[in-house]
Amino acid sequence: MKEKKLNIMTKSEEKQRFSDCYLQTVNPWAISAKLLKDNPDMPTKVAKAMTFSIISNEYTRLVIDEEHKEQQQNTDLIFNVNEINGEK
């Protein structure tokens, strides 16, 4: 089995995750305005609730994808997946 070294970085050196960047840059007011423009009869409170639901759903999906990817990379560092699968 090949040994690979883990690159350990502190939080300040760590590359910012896309999920965090998304959360910092998404504009909830623009989403609410678009919902209200497309649905003029929709109450403002409903549009705001839908907006925060949309944002939190997308953020959750991004975090899960990133965590899955990180776990897969950690597994790949521990095991030589090609040897396990019988590939060269």
Phi, psi and omega in degrees: 000133180282140177263137177232143180269139175279137177271105183264126180234152175283166181302321182290331180274340184294138178296134181294135180286149181298324180300320178290321177297318178301313183296326181282336187252345181295142183252098183297329181291325178292321178295315178300317180298320179295316178300316181292325178294318181284336182227077186298338180275353182288132176295144181303320181298322178293317179298318178295318179296318178296320180300311181291332174292316179299313181297314182292324177297314180294317179299316179299316179299317179296316180297315179299316178299316180295318179295319178298316180297317180296317178296321179295319178295319178296320178295318179297328178289328182279316184247144172274097187300325180296320178295320181295320181279354181079018180264163178254000000 
